[in-house]
C-alpha cells in the first residue's frame, strides 16, 4: 500500500493565484514528520517546509504553508501568489519509524506549471 | 559552503561493471542517505546512515553497498551493474531526523 499518495500528477495555476497540492499519508506511528520538496527542471531537490505530527499550528514558510489535517491524514501544500519560478515537480515525504529505524518515504510527485 | 557534493554527474556503465558514486558533505550532519529516482516514481531510499560506522538498508538495497567510515563521506557502490539500475541517484544529508534534507545535484546513471 502506498504510504504517501499524491493524486495529482500535474497541475496548472495562473500566475499570482494560489494553488493547493494534495498529499495524503498512511502511518500507524504517533510521531512522524512530513516534508515537502521542490524539484525544478534542473534536477536539484529543494526543501520547502516541514510539519511534525505533534505540531498544533500549520507550518508556514514565506509563500508556502502546509494544511495539516491529522485526522484525515492529509498534508497539503499551499503556494500563495504563484510565480513562474514555481513551475516544478513537488514531492511530499514522510519520516516514519519502521522496524525500529527511521526511514523516509516519498510520494510520486505533482508537476506544477504556472501560466503567465 | 559546498553543502552536499555528489560525483560524477553523469555515468554510462556496461552491464556487469562496478563503480562507486561519491557523496561528501561539509555540514557535519550525522544522517546521510542515498535515493534513486525513476520516471513516474518518487525517490526511493536505497541505504542510509545515522552516523560514522552505522549503515542500514532502505527500501531498494539490492545490488548496492555502502560504508560510512567518516562523518563526511558516504559512497554508494554498485557491485555488478544491471540495466535495472539505470536511474538518477541522489545523496542527501540531514542534521537530524526532523530537519530538512540537503541533496546533492544527482547522478544520472545509464547501464547498457
Interface residues (C-beta under 8 A of the other chain):
Chain A: X4 X6 X33 X35 X37 X43 X44 X45 X46 X47 X50 X52 X91 X93 X95 X101 X102 X103 X104 X105 X106 X107 X108 X109
Chain B: X33 X35 X40 X41 X42 X43 X44 X45 X48 X50 X56 X58 X59 X88 X90 X92 X97 X98 X99 X100 X101 X102 X103 X105 X106
